[in-house]
């Protein structure tokens, strides 16, 4: 699969990513593609209700066990039809985390497919292509700093940019559209630094 458009909308509750809604427009790179896999970081009990990912629009969820013992369960968003090479398909999924004691340090997109197109916005500033990540922070729990990163190690992404750097954001609602294409086996995202209590 290749993503023409991926829009990730995250709603934070305290320091937890409570809801992560992902809209995708994907293109099949070969014939017979039936779905798209997402990681569901949870133990598998045999009950689909235990997987914190739901198919919201234009697909259904199927659980797929990992290849090796201890691997996370994969949530496969099954398409309504098999795709032929070059055919596109749009769907929406939602991941939830109601464990409000969990503290997130970033929202990350690991590109585990053929890549994501270069970012583009329409005349009103709405994302129409590429990867866009939007984060709406809880008004009562704002980070002291927030910035976007692309193709960095975990150590590099946690290094706060200097004041005035264009990677830094300034308020409780942040969004970034990655201008260039997003490459396979790379990570793209937004980091938060929380105030020390």
C-alpha positions as CSV (number, residue, x, y, z in Angstrom):
1,X,0.0,0.0,0.0
2,X,1.0,3.6,-0.6
3,X,-0.9,6.4,1.2
4,X,-2.0,9.4,-0.9
5,X,-3.4,11.0,2.3
6,X,-3.2,10.2,6.0
7,X,-4.8,12.5,8.5
8,X,-4.2,11.7,12.2
9,X,-6.4,13.6,14.7
10,X,-5.6,13.1,18.3
11,X,-7.6,14.3,21.3
12,X,-5.7,14.4,24.6
13,X,-7.2,13.9,28.0
14,X,-4.7,15.0,30.6
15,X,-1.4,13.4,29.3
16,X,-3.1,10.5,27.5
17,X,-4.0,10.2,23.8
18,X,-7.6,9.4,24.5
19,X,-8.8,9.3,20.9
20,X,-6.7,8.9,17.7
21,X,-8.9,9.1,14.6
22,X,-7.0,8.2,11.4
23,X,-8.4,9.0,7.9
24,X,-6.5,7.2,5.1
25,X,-6.7,7.2,1.3
26,X,-4.5,4.3,0.2
27,X,-3.4,3.0,-3.2
28,X,-2.8,-0.7,-3.8
29,X,0.8,-1.5,-5.1
30,X,-0.3,-4.9,-6.3
31,X,-3.4,-6.9,-7.1
32,X,-5.5,-8.6,-4.4
33,X,-4.9,-6.2,-1.4
34,X,-7.6,-6.9,1.2
35,X,-6.8,-4.6,4.1
36,X,-4.4,-2.5,6.1
37,X,-2.7,-3.5,9.4
38,X,-2.4,-1.3,12.4
39,X,-0.7,-2.2,15.7
40,X,-3.0,-2.7,18.7
41,X,-0.7,-2.7,21.7
42,X,-2.7,-5.0,24.0
43,X,-2.8,-8.6,25.1
44,X,-5.0,-10.9,23.1
45,X,-7.8,-12.7,25.0
46,X,-9.7,-13.8,21.9
47,X,-12.2,-10.9,22.2
48,X,-12.3,-8.2,19.6
49,X,-13.5,-5.8,22.3
50,X,-10.0,-5.9,23.9
51,X,-8.4,-4.3,20.8
52,X,-8.5,-0.6,21.2
53,X,-8.9,0.0,17.4
54,X,-12.3,0.3,15.7
55,X,-13.2,0.5,12.1
56,X,-15.3,3.7,11.8
57,X,-16.0,4.0,8.1
58,X,-15.6,1.8,5.0
59,X,-14.1,-1.3,6.5
60,X,-14.3,-3.9,9.3
61,X,-11.8,-5.0,12.0
62,X,-10.2,-8.5,12.0
63,X,-7.7,-9.5,14.7
64,X,-4.5,-11.2,13.4
65,X,-2.1,-12.8,15.9
66,X,1.6,-11.8,15.7
67,X,4.0,-14.1,13.9
68,X,6.0,-14.9,17.1
69,X,5.0,-15.5,20.7
70,X,4.8,-12.1,22.5
71,X,4.3,-10.1,19.3
72,X,1.4,-7.6,19.6
73,X,-1.9,-8.5,18.0
74,X,-2.4,-6.8,14.7
75,X,-5.7,-5.2,13.9
76,X,-6.4,-5.6,10.2
77,X,-8.8,-3.1,8.7
78,X,-10.4,-5.2,6.1
79,X,-11.6,-3.4,3.0
80,X,-15.0,-4.0,1.5
81,X,-13.4,-5.5,-1.6
82,X,-10.1,-6.6,-2.9
83,X,-8.1,-3.9,-4.7
84,X,-6.4,-4.2,-8.0
85,X,-3.0,-2.5,-8.5
86,X,-3.3,1.3,-8.7
87,X,-6.8,1.2,-7.1
88,X,-7.4,3.6,-4.2
89,X,-9.5,3.1,-1.1
90,X,-10.5,5.5,1.7
91,X,-11.3,4.4,5.3
92,X,-11.3,5.7,8.8
93,X,-10.3,4.0,12.1
94,X,-10.1,5.1,15.7
95,X,-7.8,4.0,18.5
96,X,-8.7,4.8,22.1
97,X,-6.8,4.6,25.3
98,X,-9.0,5.1,28.4
99,X,-6.1,4.4,30.8
100,X,-5.8,8.1,31.9
101,X,-2.8,7.4,34.0
102,X,-0.7,6.8,30.9
103,X,1.6,9.6,29.8
104,X,2.4,10.1,26.1
105,X,5.6,11.8,25.1
106,X,4.8,11.9,21.3
107,X,2.3,11.0,18.6
108,X,4.2,8.9,16.0
109,X,3.4,7.5,12.6
110,X,5.7,4.6,11.6
111,X,5.6,4.2,7.9
112,X,5.4,0.4,7.5
113,X,4.2,0.4,3.9
114,X,5.4,1.9,0.6
115,X,5.3,5.5,1.9
116,X,3.1,8.5,2.1
117,X,2.8,11.2,-0.6
118,X,4.2,14.7,-0.2
119,X,2.0,17.0,1.8
120,X,-0.4,19.5,0.2
121,X,-3.1,21.9,1.5
122,X,-6.0,23.5,-0.4
123,X,-6.7,27.2,-0.6
124,X,-8.4,27.1,2.9
125,X,-5.4,25.4,4.5
126,X,-7.0,22.0,4.7
127,X,-4.8,19.0,4.2
128,X,-5.5,17.2,0.9
129,X,-2.4,15.0,0.4
130,X,0.4,13.5,2.5
131,X,0.7,13.1,6.2
132,X,-1.0,15.6,8.6
133,X,-1.0,15.1,12.4
134,X,-3.3,17.3,14.5
135,X,-3.3,17.2,18.4
136,X,-5.9,18.9,20.5
137,X,-4.5,19.2,24.1
138,X,-6.6,19.2,27.2
139,X,-7.0,22.8,28.2
140,X,-6.2,21.9,31.8
141,X,-3.0,20.0,30.9
142,X,-0.9,21.8,28.3
143,X,2.7,20.8,27.5
144,X,5.5,23.3,28.3
145,X,6.9,22.7,24.8
146,X,5.8,20.8,21.6
147,X,7.5,20.2,18.3
148,X,7.4,18.1,15.1
149,X,10.1,15.7,13.9
150,X,10.8,13.6,10.8
151,X,13.1,10.6,10.3
152,X,14.9,10.9,13.7
153,X,16.0,8.4,16.3
154,X,14.1,8.4,19.6
155,X,17.1,10.2,21.2
156,X,17.1,12.9,18.5
157,X,13.4,13.5,18.5
158,X,13.4,14.2,22.3
159,X,15.9,17.0,21.9
160,X,14.0,20.3,22.1
161,X,14.7,22.7,19.2
162,X,16.1,26.1,20.1
163,X,13.8,29.1,20.6
164,X,12.5,30.4,17.3
165,X,13.0,27.1,15.4
166,X,10.1,26.4,13.0
167,X,9.6,22.9,14.4
168,X,8.2,24.5,17.7
169,X,4.5,25.0,18.2
170,X,3.0,27.7,20.4
171,X,-0.6,26.7,21.6
172,X,-2.9,23.9,22.8
173,X,-4.0,22.9,19.3
174,X,-1.1,21.9,17.0
175,X,-1.0,20.5,13.5
176,X,1.7,19.8,11.0
177,X,1.6,18.6,7.4
178,X,4.9,17.0,6.3
179,X,5.9,18.8,3.1
180,X,8.0,16.0,1.7
181,X,7.1,12.4,1.1
182,X,7.3,10.1,4.1
183,X,9.6,7.2,3.5
184,X,9.2,3.5,4.4
185,X,10.7,2.4,7.7
186,X,10.9,6.0,9.1
187,X,8.9,7.7,11.9
188,X,7.1,11.1,11.7
189,X,5.4,12.8,14.6
190,X,4.9,15.5,17.2
191,X,6.7,15.5,20.6
192,X,5.4,17.0,23.9
193,X,7.5,18.0,26.9
194,X,5.3,18.1,30.0
195,X,5.9,20.4,33.0
196,X,7.7,18.7,35.9
197,X,5.3,18.4,38.9
